[in-house]
Amino acid sequence: MGDIYDETYEKTYVTLIALAMFLIFAYFYTGRADDQKQNAIPKVGVLQLMSHPALDQINKGIDDTLKKNGYIDGKNVKIEFQNAQGDQSNLRTISKQFVQDNVDVAVGIATPSVQSLKNATSKIPIVMGAVTDPEGAGIISNNQKPGGNITGVSDQAPLEAQLELMKKVIPNLKSIGIIYTSSDASATSQMKKMEAIAKKQGLTVKVSSINSVNDIQQVGTALAQGVQTIYVPTDNTVASGMKLLSSIAAKQNIAVFPAATTMVKDGGLATVGLSQYELGEETGKHVVRILEHKEDPATTPVTFMKKGHLMLNEKMAQKLNIQFPDSLVKEAQKKGQIIK
């Protein structure tokens, strides 16, 4: 009887141990499976240079486009958004972190962000979110055939159309000032192009550069004293201080014509500019094609936006005692936007 009891006890004990081992194995296997499932979700790293309306709109366009294509953050894609706050060391640190995290696609919003990502990796696909002159900035070798791991979207503004707008709004325009950030490759490229176009049309051009937003007060004041109007290229630093610049110019009854529509909202008088949100949408489409169709940046042409949007700031016009031509008002009402 005792032997039977001992045998039954031993079998029960062995069964319990086996069951416990099975449960432990199942727990860790399931956890590992969950980890593998999580790791299988594609990762998109988004590096934004700084916070201001134009760049924020580009990021929103990217997010919305990913959602429209079924990519929901935390569900079937992991989006690592980082803002460098305009700091070069932050750009380098974040770029290296994206490489360590082995993101599937890296997105750079603004030229310095893309340049930093380029320095960090030559293997991970990089999508440019609004780089004015990719070739001039040394990011790619050719706009049609980039030849490396980078493609994306250019925010090259329609400069000729913008100059024509200035001439329509400012009677007998003979001189313009251009303010830009000397360390911004895209802004520098656009400044040179606008300077050449304006001079070719017989205008006098005065160019002034800044190193940081702290220079806008002094440089902007001096620039406004010697010209009829001021032009601002696609420049992230000036954009972040646009309200200050427009206020300084307005005190001397000088209008500011910016390249981007978001800068009109911050005090610029008017522009024929690209929609920053649409730039973000196009950037997002590149990301989707890389994730879904393995789009090769090396053979994917850079996207150039062809359609500009007329935007008029009626509130600023009244402040400067400027009357917009009826033709422009009608065009803005029909196809553009008027800020009142």
C-alpha positions, 0 to 999 in steps of 0.5 A: 500500500505504501509503495502504491502511494509513493508511486502515485505521489511521485507521478503527481509530483512529476506531472506538476513539475512538467506542467510548471515548466510548460507554463514557464516556457509558454510565458517566455515564448509568448513574450518573445513572440510579442517582442518579435512582432513588435520588432517586425513593425517598421520604424520611421525616424523623423528629424526636424531642425526646429519648431516653427509653422513651416516645418511643423506643417511639413511634419503634419503633412507627413503624419497625415499621409502615413495615416491615409495609407494605413500606417498608424503610429504604435499599431503597425508603424513606429514613428520616432519624432525628434526635434533638434531645436536648431542645435547642431549637436542635437542633430548629430546625436539624434541621427546616430540614435536613428542608426542605432535603432535601425530605423527602416526610413529616416526623414530629414525636415530641412537641409541641416537635418538631411545633411546630418542624417547623410553623415550618419548613414549611407545604408538606411533610406533617407527622405528629404522633407523640403530641401531647396537645392539638394545638389547645391547642398551636396546632399545628392549628385543628381536630382533625376538620379540621386545615386545614393540612399537619399531622395525626397522633396525640394521646396524650391520656390517659384522665384520669377513669380514671386518677383513679378508679384513684388513688382505688381504690388510695389509701384515703380519697384527699383530696389529690393533687400534680401535677408538670409542666414549665412549658414543655411545652404538652401537659403543661400542658394535661393538668395543667389538665384533671386539676386541674379533674377532681380539684377537681370531685370534691372533692379538694385539688390542689397543683400544682408545675412544673419548668423542667428535670430538674435541678429534680425533686429539690427540687420533688419533695421539697417536693411529696411532703410535702404530699399523699397521692399524686403525679400526672405528666401526659404530660411528656417532661422528668419522664419522663426523670427518673421514676426519681429522682422515684419514689425521692424520693416513696418515701422519704416513702411517697408513690406516683406515678401517671404518665399513661404506661405506660413511666413505671410501668416506671420507678418509677410505682405504676400507671396506665391508660395508652396504649401508646406503641408503639401510638401509634407504630403509628398514627403510622406508619399516617398516614405510609403513607397519605400515601406511598401514597394522598396522604392530605391532612393538611388534611382528615384528622382527628387520631387519638385512642386510645380504649383504655387499658391497666392497668399495676400495679407490684407491686414498688413497691407492696410497697416502699410497703406498698400492697395492690392491690385484688383486682379490679385485680389480676385485671383487670391479669392478664387485660387489662393488665400487672403488673410484679413 
